Every structure is written in structure tokens, then in C-alpha cells.
Amino acid sequence: MRVLRVVAVLVAMAAAVPAMADDSSRPACASAKVCPCRPMHAAAASSAAEAQRAPAERNTAPTVSVSPGSDASSQSNSSISAGMGAMPGMSMGAMGMGAPSTFISAIVNHASAGTSAEPLSTPHEMLMTHKGAWMLMLHGEAFVASQQQSGPRGADKVFSTSWFMPMAQRDLGPGTLTLRGMFSLEPATISERQYPELFQVGETAYGKPIVDGQHPHNFFMELAAIYDWKIGSNSLVSFYAAPVGDPAMGPEAFPHRVSASEDTLAPLGHHLQDSTHISYDVMTLGYTYKIARVEFSGFHGGEPGENRWIISTGDVDSWSARLTVNPGANWSAQYSIGRLHAPEALEPGEDQLRMTTSVTYNRAIARGGDASWGNSATTLIWGRNLMLPGGAVYNSYLAESTLKFLRHNYAWTRIENVDRSNELLIGENPLPPGYEEKFLARIQAYSFGYDREFPFIPHFSSALGAQVTLYGKPAFLDSLYGEHPLGVLVFVRFRPTPSATK
């Protein structure tokens, strides 16, 4: 819907012009009732006092040690204010943001993709600083990977996956305005419009269905304006508008889930769970009360086209609704339902009624007073597509977990059980005349991985790692995939971090 783009641009310009003219060093949001960065203002003040007592420490490289799961405003000056002391004069500081203390403050922080939620204790590493009335943030990651697979359908490839999320926030009227973009270089770093992944299906490449492969993300993953208006002490109304963005459908998308932080491959259940995280002409209205949030979205249901460099357009022809509950600092659960109009380009007459539910548990692990020692995150997801018309039903089940330990080590697993249609039999061929999609088999995938961080680049978490994926399938697919197909992935990973890796 073209009017959404106009609205988003006008909101951004209206907010940015007065901010650019503001030379005051005092953030305009310091006195607001809804301020996502209030803990940082307090920390900066403490840091200034600390700097007066110890001028010799002003040139020390800033670091932050914030214990996930606790409110940043309650952290000691020794852990937070040291990193904030350099903030007034930095163009882009190496700083971190403490975990929010309430569900409402977590929403206003908008550290997750779209309007999705994770547990309050979830660690989000990012770079941030102030510029006039604005708080500026950047987080993202990039993988350079080599995939090798066995069997007749197996393929080998070197490719790179990535996403980068710049964000700006400021007070505007009675609420908080957030402007956010998300971008990916995958259209340039994934050749032939896909990377190999056994048993994966969804979308197209060169007019043919992608089978045993995963499509790249778009260069424009999100361009969004979000306005949060706090009503009283326990209620929040949120408005989200995006020419390209993430409607209220499904769990946090896999590139951003803390439980999948080290696994760059898309889940086999991606198109039954979270594939709408790049949709066009998205509008979402949300209401939060204490620990619960309800959202409603309208958006264009078609999947992105094969030209991954552009922003497409279309009618707002699909809808979704989502209920999210965060009952404690370590828990987040959601249920969503939506009707997607003609999501697949090769089947324009078929809609999908999608339902998903998910639960995420995250817990910081401290040892010997070291809050950065480790973290554990686990997510369970069920996704279901009902094809309309026709009534075919496809289910997917996922369990994934990532453990960070000894500060710089990660181990993870992802286990899936996914329904697949006779599209698997097509391979790299066009759809045959009169093709009718039918259930074919249930596929299992078991992934296990490990990586280790090394201090290659200051203020970037750099890691070397590998993972192996084993597959289970019916015996009648042996001629296509072999008896025991598997995939091996080796990679190097880069991620901006608020403190240098030691």
C-alpha cells in the first residue's frame, strides 16, 4: 500500500528536522515518562562524576558488563558507568544496554525484529550513542560459510549470510518514536539465488521452485516507523508502519532468535513458522497490559520476488493476530494466527491459514561474579499451514537451544520434524502441467554445532565454528537422497559487541 510509505517518510522527516537543529547535549527524552534509554542517562551522569575523580581513566577503552535479567538502572557504576563515560563525545560508542525490567520497557526498546518479543533477560549486543535528541543504535551479524552435503541431491557452496539493523529513537509528543531499518547483503553474497540445504523448499529461483535450497533475504529487510504511547503505568499502545517489515505473525524470526544466534541456516519449517518476517505494506496495532500483549496486522501476503534488491508493493490482502505473554524475566510465549493471500508465486490461487505457537526460555549464567560467563536460551515452535482451497495440512515442530559458556564458547542444537509435499520430487525442474501439491513425507533434521570467539577485530565478536546436520526420512526417498544424508557447515561469524573480546 503506497500510502504507508508516504506516511513513514513524513513521520521520519518531521521527527528528524527538529532533532538536527537541536545542539543541546542533554537528551530530550531525559524527562519523559516513556524513555527506553533512561538507565543510560543515569549511567552517563554517574560516569561524569567518576571521570572528575579519575581523569587519568578517561582514555580507557569503554566496556560494559551488564548482567542479563536485571534492570540497568540498578547496576553498579563499576560495571555500567565506565562504558558510558565516553558517550558525550563519541560518534558511535562501544556501549551496551541493560536488560529491561518490565515487558513494556522491553517493547519500547525494540531490540527484536518487527514487533516480536523475547524474554526480558535476552542479551542484545549493539553499539549505541546519543546525537542531540536521538539515541542511535546498531546491531547485526554476518557469517561466511562453506556448506558440504552428501547424497545424490547434496551440493557444496561457499556463501555469506548477513543482516544489519540501524535504529534511532527519540521522544515525540507523549510517546517514543523509533525509526528502524534492516538490510542484508545476501543478494550479492549468495549466488544463483539460493544456498544448498537438503529437504528445504519455498519460493523460486529463475522461475522454478527452490527445492533442497534456501533463498537469500532481501537487501531491504525492514524500513519501519514505530510509535509507542504509554497510558498510565501498566498500559502501552503501539503503532507500526512499514513499506517492508514484519507483521504480528509467528515467533521472533530465526536470524534474530537468541536460541539460534550461532546457526545461520534457515530451519526447514521456516515457511510454516516465520517466513512473513519480510512482508510488504505492513500496518500493526498493538496493546500491552503488564505482561500480555495483543496485536493485529494487515499486510501484503505475497512472498518477496526474485529481485532481492527492490521494495515490491501490493494490496493489503492478508491479516494476522498475535498474543504474547512474558510471565517472567526469563520467559516469553506467543500464539499467532493469520491468513496469507497467495504467498507462493507459482501457486497464485492458493491461500494459507497459518497458526504458530512458541515458547522461549532464556537464562543468564554467572560464575565467580562474572555476569558475562554464559547464557542459555531454548525455543520450542509449532507451525501449521492449512492450504485454501483444498484443505491440505502441513505441520512443523522445532526445538533449538544455544549455550554460551566460559565467556567465548557456544554450543547449540536444533531438532526438527517437518511435513513435506511432493514438491520434493520435482528437484530443480519447473512445476509440471497440472501439478497438485500433496503430502509426501515427514522429515527429521538434527543439527549440532560449536564455535569459539577470537579477538580478531576490536568491538566485534569474531568466531570460528562448525555444525553438522543429520537427516531422517522414509526409505522410498533413498534413491534421491541416499540412505544417510548429512550436511557439514564451517564458518566464521562477525557481530558488533559493546566490549572488546578478551
Protein Blocks (a to p, Z undefined) as FASTA:
>chain_A
ZZlmmmmmmmmmmmmmmmmmpmbfbdfklmpmbdfklmmmmmmmmmmmmmmmmmmlmmpc
cdddddehiafklpcfklmmmmmmmmmmpfbdcddddddfbfklmmmnomaghjbccdfk
lccddddddehjbccdddddddddddddedjkbccdddddddddddddddehjbdcdddd
dddfklmmmghhiacdehiaedjeehiacehiacdddfblbdcddddddehjkbccdddd
dfbdcddedjddfklgmklmmmmbdcfklmmmmmmmpcghiadddddehjaccddddddf
bdcdfblkbccddddfbdcddddddfbfkbccdddddddehkblklmmbccddddddddd
dddddeehiaklpccddddddddddddehjpacddddddddddeehiaccdddddddddd
fklmnmmadcdehiacddfbdcddddddddddddfbghiacddddddddddddfklmmmn
ojbdcdddddddddddfbdcZZ
